[in-house]
Amino acid sequence: ETVGGAKVEVLKGAKSEDVGAAKVLTTGLADFKTGEDIILEAMGAVAITSAGPISEKVGKDFAMSAKTVTITAPGGTKLKGGGKVFELSGSTLTVDAEGLKGGAKVQLKGKIHFKK
């Protein structure tokens, strides 16, 4: 799905997408608001690319499952949920997994220059 301007969805209830192969969204701005759940499932990959901000405000639960999930955010990204934050900005990655059921699994690919 390619949107030239802004992709905006405002729903009073829940939103559910079950995609057979892959979900690709390319837009200038993405803004989604629901009063209840957002559920996105794909058998293959999920890719979201936005030139501007991506905002998903959910009244209840947010679930995304796919073989691969890619979020392209050159300006950085911050995911908040359950009182926890995952933040990626420039060259800094912060994951607070304390109290998360099962912990957090993070995979990084490419060159990593680690300094203490």
C-alpha positions as CSV (number, residue, x, y, z in Angstrom):
1,E,0.0,0.0,0.0
2,T,1.5,3.4,-1.0
3,V,0.0,6.6,0.2
4,G,1.2,9.9,-1.2
5,G,0.3,12.1,1.8
6,A,-0.9,10.9,5.2
7,K,-2.5,7.6,6.2
8,V,-4.9,8.3,9.0
9,E,-7.3,5.9,10.7
10,V,-9.5,6.7,13.7
11,L,-11.6,3.9,15.0
12,K,-13.9,3.6,18.0
13,G,-13.5,-0.2,18.2
14,A,-10.8,-2.6,17.3
15,K,-8.7,-3.1,14.1
16,S,-7.6,-6.5,12.8
17,E,-5.6,-7.3,9.7
18,D,-4.7,-10.9,8.7
19,V,-2.5,-10.8,5.6
20,G,-1.7,-14.0,3.7
21,A,1.7,-13.1,2.3
22,A,3.3,-9.7,3.3
23,K,2.2,-6.2,4.4
24,V,4.0,-3.2,3.0
25,L,3.0,0.4,3.9
26,T,4.9,3.3,2.4
27,T,3.6,6.8,3.4
28,G,4.5,10.4,4.2
29,L,2.9,10.1,7.7
30,A,1.0,7.4,9.5
31,D,-1.4,8.0,12.3
32,F,-3.6,5.2,13.8
33,K,-5.9,5.5,16.8
34,T,-8.3,2.9,18.2
35,G,-10.5,2.7,21.2
36,E,-9.7,-1.0,21.6
37,D,-7.1,-3.5,20.1
38,I,-4.9,-3.4,17.0
39,I,-3.9,-6.8,15.7
40,L,-1.7,-7.3,12.6
41,E,-0.7,-10.8,11.4
42,A,1.2,-11.7,8.3
43,M,2.6,-15.1,7.1
44,G,5.6,-13.3,5.6
45,A,7.1,-9.9,6.4
46,V,5.7,-6.6,7.7
47,A,7.4,-3.4,6.4
48,I,6.4,0.1,7.4
49,T,8.3,3.1,5.8
50,S,7.3,6.7,6.5
51,A,9.0,9.9,5.6
52,G,7.4,11.5,8.7
53,P,6.2,10.2,12.1
54,I,4.4,6.9,12.6
55,S,2.0,7.1,15.5
56,E,-0.2,4.2,16.8
57,K,-2.3,5.0,19.9
58,V,-4.2,2.0,21.1
59,G,-7.0,1.9,23.7
60,K,-6.2,-1.7,24.7
61,D,-3.8,-4.3,23.3
62,F,-1.4,-4.0,20.3
63,A,-0.2,-7.3,18.7
64,M,1.9,-7.7,15.6
65,S,3.2,-11.0,14.4
66,A,5.1,-11.9,11.2
67,K,8.2,-13.8,10.2
68,T,10.0,-10.4,9.9
69,V,8.9,-7.0,11.1
70,T,10.8,-4.0,9.6
71,I,10.3,-0.4,10.8
72,T,12.3,2.2,8.9
73,A,12.7,5.4,10.9
74,P,15.7,7.5,10.0
75,G,14.9,10.0,12.7
76,G,14.8,7.3,15.4
77,T,11.9,5.5,17.1
78,K,10.4,5.1,20.5
79,L,8.0,2.3,21.4
80,K,6.2,2.5,24.7
81,G,4.0,-0.2,26.3
82,G,3.2,-1.7,29.6
83,G,5.3,1.0,31.3
84,K,8.4,-0.1,29.3
85,V,10.3,1.8,26.5
86,F,12.3,0.6,23.5
87,E,14.2,3.6,22.0
88,L,16.4,3.8,19.0
89,S,17.9,7.2,18.0
90,G,20.9,7.7,15.9
91,S,23.6,5.4,17.3
92,T,21.9,4.8,20.7
93,L,19.8,1.7,21.4
94,T,18.0,1.5,24.8
95,V,15.9,-1.5,25.9
96,D,14.3,-1.7,29.3
97,A,13.2,-5.3,29.7
98,E,12.9,-5.3,33.5
99,G,9.5,-6.8,34.5
100,L,8.7,-8.0,31.0
101,K,7.3,-11.5,30.9
102,G,9.9,-13.7,29.2
103,G,12.4,-10.8,28.8
104,A,13.3,-9.2,25.5
105,K,14.9,-10.6,22.4
106,V,16.9,-8.1,20.4
107,Q,18.9,-9.0,17.3
108,L,21.3,-6.5,15.7
109,K,22.9,-6.9,12.3
110,G,25.8,-5.1,10.8
111,K,28.9,-3.5,12.3
112,I,28.6,-2.6,16.0
113,H,31.3,-0.4,17.6
114,F,31.0,-0.9,21.3
115,K,32.7,1.5,23.8
116,K,32.4,1.3,27.6
